[in-house]
Amino acid sequence: SQDVEKWIVMIAKDPLLKSLLIEDIEFKETHLQLKQKQDEEDKRMDEETVRQCPKCTQNYIPAKSNYGDCCYHDGFVYDLDTQERLTGDQAREKVQQIKLANRRQQQQQQLPKLETNLIWACCLTLADDQIYASPCQRGAHGLPDELGNLDLTYDPIAIVQEHFSKNTLASKKLDRFLQNQKHRPVQSKTTYSAQSKTTYSAGKR
């Protein structure tokens, strides 16, 4: 006699019900189903893995991250003394070098104290010890939208900082600021003191 196979066809739209039926009846999953299950598990694990945000450089877990958690600068740092553009990391390195130099001078009792004049082009905020303090942008952790397809095998932080260094709006804002600084009259302390003294003497008469 010939063996007869019996088939049962069931249509389940609910994913949970579908998985329960597969487990209870012990259906053999297809290669595609196994691959989909593995992909879902890999995605879940990836969403629960700690990452470093390339915009604000803080650590975060994607599954527990919300919009507004990422606070960052979307421009570059400008050195008012050397007139050069710096990334956030380059500015931090420069500040640390100045701090170490001041420490050595303090130990050797040498003056004057060295200072940096760094400013964020995107919001004109001074960049000091806390390079990423007082951020001007708020959003979601991760890559900027324009770099959404970036290959993360390379250094994403360096790539994002390079991307921010080409921010045209920040460049225009910085140019206006520098032009205003050039046309602003500078009054020396000596001149101010002399004027103050003359005004006071006239009032005394």
Backbone as a chain_set.jsonl record, in Angstrom:
{"seq": "SQDVEKWIVMIAKDPLLKSLLIEDIEFKETHLQLKQKQDEEDKRMDEETVRQCPKCTQNYIPAKSNYGDCCYHDGFVYDLDTQERLTGDQAREKVQQIKLANRRQQQQQQLPKLETNLIWACCLTLADDQIYASPCQRGAHGLPDELGNLDLTYDPIAIVQEHFSKNTLASKKLDRFLQNQKHRPVQSKTTYSAQSKTTYSAGKR", "coords": {"N": [[0.841, -1.194, 0.0], [0.374, 2.301, -0.616], [1.914, 5.007, 1.065], [0.112, 7.635, 2.606], [0.167, 11.085, 2.791], [-0.933, 13.458, 5.13], [-2.2, 16.696, 5.096], [-2.491, 19.848, 6.677], [-3.804, 23.02, 6.436], [-3.29, 26.174, 7.716], [-4.017, 29.537, 8.371], [-2.481, 32.158, 9.846], [-2.471, 35.358, 10.998], [-1.55, 36.803, 13.132], [1.562, 37.373, 14.607], [2.476, 36.311, 17.089], [0.65, 34.216, 17.617], [1.201, 32.648, 15.408], [3.862, 31.853, 15.896], [3.456, 30.352, 18.225], [1.872, 28.226, 17.284], [3.656, 27.012, 15.528], [5.591, 26.118, 17.321], [4.093, 24.427, 19.045], [2.91, 22.466, 17.367], [5.128, 21.59, 16.211], [6.111, 22.241, 13.641], [8.307, 22.018, 10.9], [10.616, 24.456, 10.348], [11.234, 26.568, 7.548], [14.176, 27.298, 5.538], [14.234, 30.029, 4.991], [12.566, 31.027, 7.021], [14.077, 30.365, 9.278], [16.299, 31.967, 8.82], [15.143, 34.528, 8.945], [14.347, 34.545, 11.611], [16.858, 34.443, 12.868], [17.945, 36.842, 11.957], [16.238, 38.679, 13.195], [16.861, 38.197, 15.871], [19.557, 38.929, 15.894], [19.293, 41.646, 15.326], [17.897, 42.494, 17.58], [19.796, 42.012, 19.601], [21.769, 43.765, 18.739], [20.502, 46.223, 19.092], [20.541, 46.392, 21.812], [23.105, 46.702, 22.525], [25.857, 48.534, 23.812], [26.798, 51.625, 22.452], [28.913, 54.204, 21.017], [28.059, 57.487, 20.551], [28.474, 59.192, 17.506], [28.083, 61.885, 17.259], [27.724, 63.342, 19.742], [29.567, 62.009, 21.219], [29.013, 60.49, 23.463], [28.257, 57.501, 25.369], [25.642, 55.154, 24.607], [22.577, 53.188, 24.616], [20.854, 51.87, 21.994], [18.181, 50.761, 22.15], [17.214, 51.915, 24.438], [17.296, 54.575, 24.045], [16.141, 57.893, 23.429], [14.567, 60.469, 21.414], [16.134, 63.58, 21.648], [17.924, 62.966, 23.582], [20.494, 63.208, 22.685], [22.863, 65.681, 22.683], [24.606, 68.11, 21.002], [27.219, 69.789, 19.023], [26.899, 71.033, 15.778], [28.843, 72.042, 14.155], [32.137, 73.408, 13.666], [35.216, 74.021, 15.506], [36.795, 77.141, 15.926], [39.927, 78.695, 15.913], [40.725, 81.68, 17.192], [43.169, 82.91, 17.402], [45.141, 81.599, 15.777], [43.692, 81.398, 13.491], [42.555, 79.044, 12.386], [40.641, 76.137, 11.476], [39.221, 73.678, 13.593], [38.497, 70.326, 14.576], [36.268, 68.902, 17.05], [37.758, 67.074, 18.608], [40.391, 67.831, 17.982], [40.418, 70.398, 19.036], [40.055, 69.815, 21.746], [42.444, 68.48, 22.262], [44.246, 70.578, 21.88], [43.538, 72.328, 23.95], [44.212, 70.732, 26.152], [46.987, 70.572, 25.823], [47.725, 73.232, 26.296], [46.931, 73.463, 28.973], [48.684, 71.644, 30.202], [51.107, 72.906, 29.608], [50.808, 75.28, 31.07], [50.771, 74.207, 33.617], [53.391, 73.265, 33.851], [54.736, 75.708, 33.697], [53.792, 76.903, 36.0], [54.917, 75.286, 37.93], [57.559, 75.933, 37.521], [57.494, 78.528, 38.106], [57.055, 80.463, 36.122], [55.975, 83.126, 34.008], [54.095, 84.651, 31.307], [50.731, 83.325, 31.856], [49.464, 80.907, 29.645], [46.839, 81.015, 27.193], [43.815, 79.967, 25.483], [41.89, 80.841, 22.626], [39.216, 79.817, 21.589], [36.357, 79.097, 19.592], [33.049, 77.983, 18.962], [31.871, 77.607, 15.734], [29.257, 77.135, 14.929], [27.465, 78.14, 16.851], [28.742, 80.198, 18.083], [29.69, 79.926, 20.643], [32.04, 79.974, 23.293], [34.748, 77.723, 23.33], [36.07, 75.898, 25.773], [37.605, 74.26, 28.521], [35.604, 72.269, 28.772], [34.876, 70.987, 26.035], [32.625, 70.06, 24.616], [30.569, 71.233, 25.955], [27.553, 73.133, 26.636], [25.895, 72.554, 24.255], [24.459, 73.214, 20.991], [22.593, 71.869, 19.516], [19.974, 69.408, 19.489], [18.905, 66.063, 19.477], [18.472, 62.749, 18.169], [20.518, 59.984, 19.181], [23.273, 58.756, 17.242], [24.128, 58.566, 13.712], [24.183, 61.574, 11.661], [21.345, 62.483, 9.616], [22.053, 62.872, 6.934], [24.21, 61.217, 6.651], [23.343, 58.654, 6.82], [23.753, 56.218, 5.476], [26.324, 55.49, 5.994], [29.369, 53.634, 6.106], [30.1, 51.861, 8.87], [32.434, 50.607, 9.52], [34.661, 52.113, 9.428], [36.119, 54.934, 11.249], [33.547, 56.364, 12.8], [33.196, 58.692, 14.35], [35.299, 60.443, 13.637], [34.634, 60.798, 10.946], [32.12, 62.044, 11.112], [32.81, 64.404, 12.458], [34.446, 65.551, 10.527], [32.516, 65.943, 8.603], [30.868, 67.84, 9.898], [32.679, 69.932, 9.938], [32.423, 71.056, 7.497], [30.159, 72.542, 7.487], [28.161, 74.805, 6.019], [26.406, 76.821, 6.9], [27.353, 77.324, 9.469], [29.867, 78.311, 8.805], [29.21, 80.717, 7.489], [28.006, 82.107, 9.587], [30.192, 82.377, 11.321], [31.883, 83.947, 9.704], [30.447, 86.376, 9.57], [30.584, 87.095, 12.248], [33.371, 87.47, 12.598], [33.808, 89.588, 10.836], [32.338, 91.615, 12.084], [33.845, 91.857, 14.389], [36.175, 92.993, 13.382], [35.384, 95.563, 12.654], [34.704, 96.694, 15.001], [35.252, 99.244, 17.363], [38.206, 99.552, 19.317], [38.963, 100.256, 22.599], [41.415, 101.418, 24.66], [42.525, 100.61, 27.99], [43.958, 102.612, 29.248], [43.249, 105.003, 27.946], [40.545, 105.055, 28.62], [40.696, 105.383, 31.391], [41.861, 107.911, 31.585], [39.895, 109.561, 30.459], [37.85, 109.136, 32.277], [38.935, 110.276, 34.541], [39.161, 112.991, 33.819], [36.489, 113.723, 33.458], [35.565, 113.404, 36.041], [37.016, 115.391, 37.403], [36.028, 117.722, 36.228], [33.438, 117.681, 37.118], [33.878, 118.078, 39.772], [34.652, 120.71, 39.956]], "CA": [[0.0, 0.0, 0.0], [1.13, 3.553, -0.714], [1.728, 5.911, 2.212], [-0.649, 8.85, 2.311], [0.508, 12.219, 3.656], [-2.071, 14.3, 5.462], [-1.798, 18.098, 5.207], [-3.422, 20.795, 7.295], [-3.455, 24.402, 6.073], [-3.8, 27.168, 8.662], [-3.566, 30.909, 8.096], [-2.406, 32.938, 11.094], [-1.931, 36.691, 10.747], [-0.895, 37.296, 14.346], [2.901, 36.786, 14.722], [2.598, 35.518, 18.306], [-0.111, 32.98, 17.402], [1.94, 31.866, 14.414], [5.021, 31.227, 16.546], [2.958, 29.333, 19.159], [1.444, 27.071, 16.493], [4.857, 26.346, 15.009], [6.251, 25.427, 18.431], [3.233, 23.37, 19.592], [2.711, 21.378, 16.405], [6.476, 21.207, 15.799], [6.344, 22.377, 12.211], [9.695, 22.224, 10.529], [10.754, 25.782, 9.757], [11.987, 26.634, 6.298], [15.454, 28.017, 5.617], [13.919, 31.459, 5.041], [12.055, 31.329, 8.362], [15.209, 30.307, 10.205], [17.127, 33.151, 8.58], [14.414, 35.672, 9.472], [14.423, 34.476, 13.073], [18.219, 34.799, 13.258], [18.104, 38.276, 11.691], [15.512, 39.392, 14.247], [17.632, 38.064, 17.104], [20.761, 39.754, 15.735], [18.877, 43.042, 15.43], [17.563, 42.749, 18.988], [21.052, 42.084, 20.338], [22.458, 44.985, 18.319], [19.803, 47.357, 19.692], [20.812, 46.399, 23.251], [24.557, 46.809, 22.688], [26.311, 49.9, 24.075], [27.521, 52.265, 21.357], [29.357, 55.577, 21.248], [27.424, 58.367, 19.578], [29.476, 59.948, 16.754], [27.805, 63.326, 17.301], [28.015, 63.896, 21.075], [30.64, 61.139, 21.732], [28.593, 59.817, 24.69], [27.789, 56.125, 25.193], [24.186, 54.997, 24.686], [21.995, 51.915, 24.177], [19.794, 52.253, 21.053], [16.842, 50.363, 22.589], [16.804, 52.753, 25.564], [17.577, 55.959, 23.672], [14.998, 58.655, 22.939], [14.876, 61.729, 20.734], [16.448, 64.635, 22.604], [18.998, 62.521, 24.478], [21.785, 63.578, 22.096], [23.113, 67.123, 22.637], [25.876, 68.201, 20.288], [27.483, 70.92, 18.133], [26.94, 70.565, 14.393], [29.812, 72.848, 13.423], [33.546, 73.185, 13.961], [35.833, 74.975, 16.427], [37.688, 78.079, 15.235], [40.95, 79.297, 16.768], [40.796, 83.1, 16.863], [44.572, 83.339, 17.37], [45.838, 81.038, 14.614], [42.754, 81.461, 12.368], [42.425, 77.723, 11.78], [39.483, 75.339, 11.859], [39.559, 72.474, 14.347], [37.404, 69.445, 14.986], [36.129, 68.877, 18.505], [38.885, 66.34, 19.189], [41.595, 68.649, 17.832], [40.309, 71.491, 20.003], [40.295, 69.246, 23.072], [43.882, 68.221, 22.362], [44.925, 71.868, 22.015], [43.277, 72.813, 25.306], [45.0, 69.921, 27.075], [48.385, 70.974, 25.682], [47.867, 74.515, 26.987], [46.829, 73.204, 30.41], [49.94, 71.021, 30.63], [52.151, 73.931, 29.54], [50.598, 76.175, 32.211], [51.174, 73.482, 34.824], [54.858, 73.288, 33.898], [55.153, 77.076, 34.012], [53.477, 77.145, 37.405], [55.932, 74.588, 38.716], [58.825, 76.642, 37.355], [57.204, 79.917, 38.46], [57.242, 81.283, 34.936], [54.801, 83.843, 33.532], [52.672, 84.725, 31.64], [49.924, 82.132, 31.675], [48.987, 80.72, 28.275], [45.391, 80.891, 27.063], [43.297, 79.638, 24.156], [40.715, 81.592, 22.195], [38.509, 78.909, 20.69], [34.936, 79.396, 19.521], [32.265, 77.112, 18.086], [31.331, 78.384, 14.617], [27.82, 76.902, 14.766], [26.658, 78.922, 17.791], [29.622, 81.25, 18.606], [29.974, 79.669, 22.054], [33.455, 79.744, 23.554], [35.118, 76.328, 23.586], [37.151, 75.895, 26.758], [37.92, 72.925, 29.036], [34.507, 71.375, 28.402], [34.735, 71.268, 24.609], [31.279, 69.764, 24.13], [29.578, 71.824, 26.855], [26.598, 74.076, 26.042], [25.626, 72.202, 22.856], [23.405, 74.021, 20.37], [21.657, 71.002, 18.808], [19.425, 68.294, 20.266], [18.243, 65.107, 18.59], [18.621, 61.335, 18.51], [21.872, 59.464, 19.054], [23.566, 58.074, 15.985], [24.645, 59.355, 12.605], [23.288, 62.571, 11.065], [20.502, 61.912, 8.561], [22.735, 62.888, 5.638], [25.226, 60.163, 6.631], [22.652, 57.448, 7.271], [24.264, 55.014, 4.813], [27.772, 55.44, 6.21], [29.968, 52.355, 6.483], [30.589, 52.044, 10.235], [33.695, 49.899, 9.759], [35.649, 53.168, 9.628], [35.909, 55.7, 12.476], [32.384, 57.226, 12.558], [33.349, 59.988, 15.018], [36.159, 61.27, 12.788], [33.897, 61.117, 9.72], [31.074, 63.014, 11.457], [33.461, 65.681, 12.741], [34.851, 66.089, 9.229], [31.268, 66.399, 7.975], [30.469, 69.078, 10.572], [33.645, 70.993, 9.613], [32.017, 71.63, 6.208], [28.843, 73.149, 7.681], [28.187, 76.12, 5.371], [25.706, 77.795, 7.741], [28.281, 77.691, 10.541], [30.922, 79.128, 8.196], [28.665, 82.053, 7.256], [27.819, 82.746, 10.895], [31.524, 82.739, 11.799], [32.379, 85.06, 8.878], [29.779, 87.601, 10.032], [31.137, 87.418, 13.568], [34.731, 87.986, 12.428], [33.706, 90.906, 10.208], [31.897, 92.55, 13.122], [34.965, 92.081, 15.298], [37.137, 93.885, 12.721], [34.851, 96.925, 12.604], [34.361, 97.159, 16.342], [36.33, 100.083, 17.905], [38.878, 99.045, 20.504], [39.311, 101.349, 23.501], [42.402, 100.939, 25.629], [42.218, 100.902, 29.394], [44.613, 103.872, 29.613], [42.398, 106.08, 27.438], [39.316, 105.059, 29.412], [41.011, 105.922, 32.713], [42.1, 109.344, 31.458], [38.599, 110.195, 30.251], [37.108, 109.059, 33.531], [39.535, 111.215, 35.486], [38.808, 114.336, 33.372], [35.065, 113.921, 33.747], [35.419, 113.525, 37.488], [37.565, 116.683, 37.817], [35.103, 118.763, 35.789], [32.289, 117.64, 38.01], [34.28, 118.57, 41.086], [34.659, 122.167, 39.917]], "C": [[0.881, 1.251, 0.0], [0.826, 4.443, 0.488], [1.014, 7.18, 1.77], [-0.262, 9.933, 3.318], [-0.73, 13.075, 3.874], [-1.571, 15.73, 5.718], [-2.904, 18.906, 5.878], [-2.935, 22.206, 6.946], [-4.113, 25.349, 7.066], [-3.203, 28.526, 8.306], [-3.632, 31.706, 9.396], [-1.734, 34.274, 10.8], [-1.17, 37.236, 11.956], [0.467, 36.615, 14.506], [3.064, 35.89, 15.945], [1.877, 34.181, 18.151], [0.618, 32.063, 16.423], [3.111, 31.132, 15.054], [4.596, 30.133, 17.518], [2.528, 28.067, 18.418], [2.639, 26.28, 15.976], [5.538, 25.537, 16.105], [5.418, 24.238, 18.923], [3.111, 22.179, 18.642], [4.045, 20.863, 15.87], [6.619, 21.169, 14.274], [7.834, 22.574, 11.959], [9.807, 23.559, 9.796], [11.597, 25.722, 8.49], [13.293, 27.388, 6.52], [15.219, 29.518, 5.731], [13.416, 31.862, 6.42], [13.172, 31.325, 9.395], [16.093, 31.539, 10.066], [16.456, 34.4, 9.14], [14.483, 35.714, 10.994], [15.808, 34.898, 13.563], [18.472, 36.287, 13.058], [17.423, 39.109, 12.769], [16.27, 39.34, 15.569], [18.895, 38.913, 17.046], [20.428, 41.234, 15.888], [18.561, 43.403, 16.873], [18.827, 42.896, 19.825], [21.805, 43.37, 20.015], [21.833, 46.215, 18.966], [20.056, 47.459, 21.192], [22.309, 46.479, 23.552], [24.956, 48.268, 22.874], [27.121, 50.413, 22.885], [28.008, 53.637, 21.799], [28.775, 56.454, 20.149], [28.484, 59.183, 18.84], [29.248, 61.455, 16.768], [28.19, 63.944, 18.639], [29.12, 63.134, 21.792], [30.287, 60.459, 23.052], [28.141, 58.386, 24.371], [26.264, 56.051, 25.351], [23.788, 53.596, 24.234], [20.816, 52.253, 23.271], [18.383, 51.937, 21.543], [16.314, 51.25, 23.714], [17.014, 54.236, 25.28], [16.338, 56.621, 23.092], [15.465, 59.904, 22.204], [15.067, 62.832, 21.782], [17.551, 64.249, 23.568], [20.371, 62.969, 23.982], [21.892, 65.095, 21.988], [24.513, 67.343, 22.061], [26.009, 69.528, 19.533], [27.576, 70.387, 16.707], [27.865, 71.416, 13.52], [31.228, 72.473, 13.803], [34.033, 74.237, 14.945], [36.809, 75.847, 15.637], [38.635, 78.708, 16.244], [41.122, 80.75, 16.341], [42.227, 83.601, 16.768], [45.281, 82.875, 16.099], [44.982, 81.046, 13.353], [42.657, 80.119, 11.631], [41.181, 77.019, 12.308], [39.95, 74.063, 12.548], [38.31, 71.62, 14.537], [37.311, 69.487, 16.508], [37.301, 68.185, 19.178], [40.177, 67.141, 19.095], [41.593, 69.806, 18.826], [40.579, 70.994, 21.417], [41.792, 68.999, 23.281], [44.657, 69.519, 22.569], [44.751, 72.438, 23.421], [44.116, 72.044, 26.321], [46.479, 70.288, 27.014], [48.655, 72.284, 26.407], [47.821, 74.322, 28.498], [48.114, 72.584, 30.949], [51.081, 72.031, 30.622], [52.031, 74.9, 30.709], [51.014, 75.507, 33.519], [52.696, 73.479, 34.964], [55.367, 74.676, 34.26], [54.898, 77.404, 35.477], [54.505, 76.484, 38.311], [57.273, 75.308, 38.662], [58.704, 78.124, 37.676], [57.506, 80.861, 37.301], [55.912, 81.908, 34.529], [55.068, 84.299, 32.095], [51.963, 83.398, 31.406], [49.388, 82.077, 30.246], [47.471, 80.536, 28.255], [45.024, 80.484, 25.638], [42.076, 80.495, 23.87], [40.0, 80.776, 21.123], [37.012, 79.189, 20.746], [34.252, 78.404, 18.576], [31.634, 77.958, 16.991], [29.815, 78.268, 14.516], [26.964, 77.785, 15.666], [27.448, 80.043, 18.457], [29.842, 81.132, 20.112], [31.464, 79.423, 22.23], [33.692, 78.273, 23.887], [36.306, 76.315, 24.528], [37.435, 74.47, 27.206], [36.858, 71.9, 28.628], [34.144, 71.639, 26.941], [33.3, 71.09, 24.128], [30.195, 70.31, 25.063], [28.708, 72.82, 26.083], [26.317, 73.774, 24.574], [24.442, 72.979, 22.298], [22.373, 73.186, 19.624], [21.198, 69.862, 19.723], [18.675, 67.357, 19.318], [18.411, 63.692, 19.091], [20.071, 60.917, 18.338], [22.045, 58.771, 17.705], [24.065, 59.035, 14.931], [23.67, 60.456, 12.198], [22.512, 61.944, 9.907], [21.224, 61.843, 7.221], [23.797, 61.806, 5.516], [24.63, 58.82, 7.034], [23.187, 56.159, 6.681], [25.767, 54.844, 4.99], [28.226, 54.046, 6.625], [30.64, 52.524, 7.843], [31.854, 51.249, 10.533], [34.839, 50.892, 9.937], [35.311, 53.924, 10.913], [34.737, 56.66, 12.27], [32.52, 58.601, 13.197], [34.18, 60.933, 14.163], [35.425, 61.703, 11.521], [32.823, 62.167, 9.99], [31.685, 64.377, 11.755], [33.943, 66.344, 11.455], [33.636, 66.635, 8.48], [30.807, 67.724, 8.581], [31.41, 70.234, 10.23], [33.31, 71.672, 8.287], [30.631, 72.27, 6.28], [28.855, 74.58, 7.132], [27.48, 77.19, 6.201], [26.598, 78.262, 8.88], [29.385, 78.588, 10.006], [30.442, 80.56, 7.974], [28.478, 82.809, 8.571], [29.154, 83.21, 11.462], [32.073, 83.924, 11.02], [31.752, 86.379, 9.31], [30.343, 88.052, 11.369], [32.519, 88.048, 13.438], [34.721, 89.365, 11.781], [33.273, 91.958, 11.227], [33.013, 92.857, 14.102], [35.974, 93.048, 14.702], [36.682, 95.336, 12.763], [34.482, 97.474, 13.975], [35.506, 98.007, 16.895], [36.884, 99.505, 19.197], [39.344, 100.223, 21.335], [40.247, 100.825, 24.57], [42.004, 101.351, 27.029], [42.784, 102.253, 29.81], [43.754, 105.054, 29.185], [41.127, 106.2, 28.267], [39.561, 105.68, 30.776], [41.196, 107.424, 32.649], [40.783, 110.086, 31.272], [37.789, 110.218, 31.534], [37.615, 110.092, 34.512], [39.15, 112.636, 35.134], [37.356, 114.656, 33.698], [34.843, 114.143, 35.233], [35.897, 114.897, 37.951], [36.626, 117.808, 37.429], [33.893, 118.813, 36.707], [32.621, 118.238, 39.363], [34.306, 120.082, 41.121], [33.245, 122.708, 40.091]], "O": [[1.985, 1.252, 0.545], [-0.326, 4.618, 0.884], [1.282, 7.722, 0.698], [-0.35, 9.734, 4.53], [-1.472, 13.378, 2.94], [-0.622, 15.933, 6.475], [-4.092, 18.666, 5.663], [-1.765, 22.527, 7.152], [-5.331, 25.337, 7.24], [-2.021, 28.632, 7.982], [-4.705, 31.9, 9.967], [-0.57, 34.318, 10.402], [-0.249, 38.039, 11.805], [0.525, 35.386, 14.537], [3.704, 34.84, 15.871], [2.419, 33.135, 18.507], [0.643, 30.845, 16.601], [3.332, 29.948, 14.797], [5.271, 29.111, 17.64], [2.794, 26.958, 18.881], [2.64, 25.049, 15.983], [6.004, 24.422, 15.87], [5.963, 23.167, 19.187], [3.198, 21.026, 19.065], [4.101, 19.849, 15.175], [7.158, 20.224, 13.699], [8.523, 23.231, 12.739], [9.177, 23.766, 8.76], [12.538, 24.936, 8.378], [13.49, 28.029, 7.553], [15.918, 30.204, 6.476], [13.791, 32.915, 6.936], [13.211, 32.178, 10.281], [16.575, 32.087, 11.057], [17.121, 35.241, 9.743], [14.654, 36.777, 11.591], [15.926, 35.621, 14.552], [19.13, 36.927, 13.879], [17.962, 40.126, 13.207], [16.314, 40.328, 16.302], [19.265, 39.546, 18.035], [21.183, 41.987, 16.503], [18.913, 44.487, 17.339], [18.923, 43.796, 20.659], [22.402, 43.99, 20.895], [22.543, 47.145, 19.348], [19.809, 48.509, 21.786], [22.725, 46.338, 24.702], [24.449, 49.144, 22.172], [28.01, 49.728, 22.379], [27.574, 54.164, 22.823], [28.974, 56.195, 18.962], [29.321, 59.812, 19.488], [30.114, 62.22, 16.341], [28.899, 64.95, 18.679], [29.57, 63.557, 22.857], [31.17, 59.902, 23.705], [27.703, 58.094, 23.259], [25.676, 56.797, 26.133], [24.552, 52.905, 23.56], [19.857, 52.87, 23.734], [17.478, 52.753, 21.374], [15.103, 51.332, 23.924], [16.919, 55.06, 26.189], [15.575, 55.995, 22.356], [16.607, 60.339, 22.352], [14.25, 62.985, 22.69], [18.065, 65.098, 24.295], [21.306, 63.093, 24.772], [21.105, 65.725, 21.283], [25.492, 66.813, 22.587], [25.048, 70.289, 19.416], [28.26, 69.394, 16.459], [27.69, 71.497, 12.304], [31.486, 71.343, 14.217], [33.348, 75.23, 15.191], [37.552, 75.354, 14.789], [38.211, 79.191, 17.294], [41.613, 81.02, 15.245], [42.481, 84.616, 16.12], [45.943, 83.666, 15.426], [45.473, 80.739, 12.267], [42.674, 80.076, 10.401], [40.731, 77.267, 13.426], [40.937, 73.446, 12.146], [37.2, 72.142, 14.645], [38.182, 70.049, 17.172], [37.79, 68.653, 20.207], [40.976, 67.133, 20.031], [42.631, 70.154, 19.388], [41.25, 71.668, 22.199], [42.332, 69.277, 24.352], [45.614, 69.558, 23.342], [45.696, 72.964, 24.009], [44.669, 72.637, 27.247], [47.153, 70.311, 28.044], [49.688, 72.436, 27.058], [48.589, 74.95, 29.227], [48.581, 72.954, 32.026], [51.926, 72.023, 31.516], [53.043, 75.303, 31.283], [51.543, 76.161, 34.418], [53.225, 73.666, 36.06], [56.314, 74.812, 35.034], [55.689, 78.098, 36.115], [54.912, 77.048, 39.326], [58.031, 75.299, 39.632], [59.664, 78.883, 37.542], [58.125, 81.91, 37.474], [54.855, 81.297, 34.685], [56.235, 84.324, 31.702], [52.529, 82.469, 30.829], [48.916, 83.079, 29.71], [46.893, 79.971, 29.183], [45.819, 80.638, 24.711], [41.318, 80.832, 24.78], [40.155, 81.011, 19.924], [36.465, 79.48, 21.809], [34.798, 78.036, 17.536], [30.933, 78.926, 17.285], [29.155, 79.203, 14.064], [25.849, 78.145, 15.289], [26.911, 80.765, 19.297], [30.145, 82.121, 20.778], [32.084, 78.742, 21.413], [32.926, 77.662, 24.632], [37.418, 76.674, 24.141], [37.501, 73.563, 26.377], [37.187, 70.797, 28.193], [33.23, 72.408, 26.644], [32.812, 71.883, 23.321], [29.037, 69.901, 24.975], [29.088, 73.287, 25.009], [26.485, 74.651, 23.727], [23.534, 73.359, 23.037], [21.378, 73.728, 19.143], [21.932, 69.417, 20.606], [17.908, 67.804, 18.466], [18.484, 63.456, 20.297], [20.773, 61.424, 17.464], [21.088, 58.27, 17.115], [24.387, 60.185, 15.227], [22.461, 60.299, 12.366], [22.975, 60.984, 9.292], [21.046, 60.892, 6.46], [24.244, 61.499, 4.411], [25.34, 57.948, 7.534], [23.089, 55.106, 7.312], [26.409, 54.132, 4.219], [27.551, 53.365, 7.397], [31.632, 53.243, 7.962], [32.305, 51.217, 11.678], [35.868, 50.558, 10.525], [34.334, 53.599, 11.589], [34.914, 57.69, 11.62], [32.015, 59.582, 12.652], [33.813, 62.094, 13.981], [35.573, 62.84, 11.072], [32.633, 63.08, 9.186], [31.137, 65.401, 11.347], [33.856, 67.564, 11.312], [33.72, 67.663, 7.807], [30.402, 68.63, 7.853], [30.99, 71.391, 10.231], [33.845, 72.738, 7.981], [30.004, 72.513, 5.249], [29.485, 75.463, 7.713], [27.906, 78.345, 6.209], [26.609, 79.444, 9.225], [29.797, 79.53, 10.684], [31.178, 81.51, 8.238], [28.757, 84.005, 8.653], [29.249, 84.304, 12.02], [32.671, 84.822, 11.613], [32.445, 87.392, 9.406], [30.554, 89.243, 11.596], [32.809, 89.049, 14.093], [35.533, 90.221, 12.134], [33.794, 93.074, 11.226], [33.123, 93.98, 14.593], [36.572, 93.842, 15.428], [37.506, 96.241, 12.893], [34.0, 98.601, 14.086], [36.644, 97.539, 16.9], [36.139, 99.034, 20.056], [40.047, 101.099, 20.83], [39.909, 99.893, 25.3], [41.252, 102.305, 27.231], [42.184, 102.962, 30.618], [43.549, 105.993, 29.955], [40.681, 107.304, 28.579], [38.719, 106.429, 31.271], [40.749, 108.144, 33.541], [40.582, 111.14, 31.875], [37.121, 111.206, 31.84], [36.834, 110.714, 35.232], [38.839, 113.426, 36.025], [37.046, 115.751, 34.167], [34.028, 114.975, 35.63], [35.256, 115.513, 38.803], [36.436, 118.75, 38.199], [33.392, 119.892, 37.025], [31.766, 118.83, 40.022], [34.028, 120.691, 42.154], [33.043, 123.923, 40.086]]}, "num_chains": 1, "name": "protein.A"}
